[in-house]
């Protein structure tokens, strides 16, 4: 129907028509609603007449349609750009989904995308993605080009050099200049055996001849580990290792250096012949023993030229590239107690065999030739520097070990030490070091004669350490006869049990925490204790049956009782109770009293007291056995002197240390700042000292008396007479002396501690004999010219426990019982649950007599050594032993730059290319 034939709109009013028209005006039907009628936010955008969104309402659909046609110039007006809707008016909001607003100026990067809605707006187009990828790769190429152009091929002869480190005595005078000098002689590839080249190719980079010289994955892994704060790991090619060796002027663990190393490696790989790379690598790599380059390594290990090395020796030297700290058969316990000669030899042999096997696998060695090398080649003395002879080598090792094992606070790593240029100021007193060495040599020369008594006087060794109680500074040590001939520092850790010198920690625990009440249950007994005094009474009976704190008889895991013997099978005290006080029991080193005291206090508290005093937890062994109180553990002489120093300092504990400060050309690198802690109250510590004074005044330690001076100390001897100790102190100085027999020949297999019956022409060796004599001679000289100070007067402490003791005497067994007990094996403490690092084999203390193998208050019949080690006796620092791999992948070898600190203590963790 044409428009002119339509009826005019009916008048607005009431009625059904009006009712119909009313809702139609506000519906969202086909006709566009008047602007402003929908309530849409787009209504506010305005109208054609500028009325702010208000328009005259149409009278009906026809009028609305005619209005729309008039505005569009046709029958139907298309929606304006940017305004969706099928039949939207000229200015109406319409019904579509398009966003309002006229299109703006076209953007170069259409993101977020204007022609998409919702999450589609945030999905980049393929054009945008392609452009970004091209831009990224283009920029990377540009950066690589610039980086490649800016770097140059390094010259090992010019850049891979190092300086000396200078060590100073405590008075500021120079001790020795060593440790950083470069021992290198560059030789031509023709002078390097083909077997050596093939060994490193087979073990570290089998694709060396064909690869581009770069391992992107290895670099990515190193960068990732560095970003995570971890050590960078291996996986780089021989080319990359060569470049790293040649860039010793910059070994910082930064992304900048990593990228620089990458560009240099690319340039070397594309511009330097493979033979030249191999020659440079083998001439620059670090092999331990301060040897840089294959020629220096051949001389350091085998005293021959590189050209004369056989395939087995080449495979061994390839193993040292992984980190000589853990592969030098001489050991490197100054850096890590796990790096013992035995363990290093085992690791080196496994690595050497793996390398030989790979050489056969890759066609570099015949099976017949490989079969000739099944054992480690014989290596020579690792120290040829006469400046490190005597005690100097031990002192340097100890200082280096302290710095490296405390790298977080000292800022000195193995790599930093090898680069050299450091001034290291130590705590060592030159006179006291000489006096301690003289005291040991004097007693040894006067009493030990291996030629006259080869069966008893061979392999006798001594160790010693002296510490300032006020600070924890190590002022002197005795590490062995000569650091260039004997490579284990006997002051540091040896595996020798400390015997009855451990008893003061039992007494300290009893006075600090108290003994448990046998009438109370386990929980209540732990909380409600009775603080013991030195006058507390315990049984001194020999072969005493040991009880738990509640009075029940202690049994081992096999159900056997523990009968504790005393030195010489002596019984102390009078019948029927055999009661003696703890002071007397310490004075005469009565085992039965202190073993039962340890059970009453709780062996966990005894352990805690020892740790609080300064011993390291990893050196404590056999805590589940009564003999723990008798010293079956094996702390170092340094730690024993330091723990007794805690008593000398009225309970204030200082960790032992050996370096006061380190400086370089750029200024101060490290300065020691001690943080003492109060381990025990002064009342407890001073009472321990007062009891130990009686040991020296009228007990087993009378040889240690110093004229005009107060001395406190304790003797100690272990089962089978395998070790003897004296540890004592004055207010100014604490010193520990140990003595034992242990073969120091690394070629001897299955080495063990040897008994000292007959040594020095004595029936047996006690702490009261040679160790206390050495202690006396040294302390007498070391304290000359100093004021004789007195110990603090102790305050009364605790209660007299067992004021009327009534221990049950051990019943006389029947013949059957006696036979059964004597044939029963000695209860043996199990290995410590605390992980310990390998050490020289610990003493075997198998007793042939169940009732006693005790000497001088040493461990009881059950005091079998469990092989614990002083894993942290390194001058106050502890390092977790890395687990060097014993077989590696084709690119897993280390170039030696994490290998170590020169001939002084071998190598590093072998963890790769940093």
Beta strands, then each sheet from edge to edge (+ up, - down):
strand 1: 165-168
strand 2: 174-178
strand 3: 423-426
strand 4: 460-467
strand 5: 474-478
strand 6: 515-516
strand 7: 529-530
strand 8: 537-539
strand 9: 544-545
strand 10: 563-564
strand 11: 579-581
strand 12: 652-653
strand 13: 659-664
strand 14: 667-671
strand 15: 677-678
strand 16: 712-717
strand 17: 723-729
strand 18: 734-742
strand 19: 753-754
strand 20: 899-902
strand 21: 906-908
sheet 1: 2+ 1- 3- 13+ 14-
sheet 2: 5+ 4- 18+ 17- 16+
sheet 3: 5+ 4- 18+ 19-
sheet 4: 6+ 7-
sheet 5: 8+ 11-
sheet 6: 9+ 10-
sheet 7: 12+ 15-
sheet 8: 20+ 21-
end
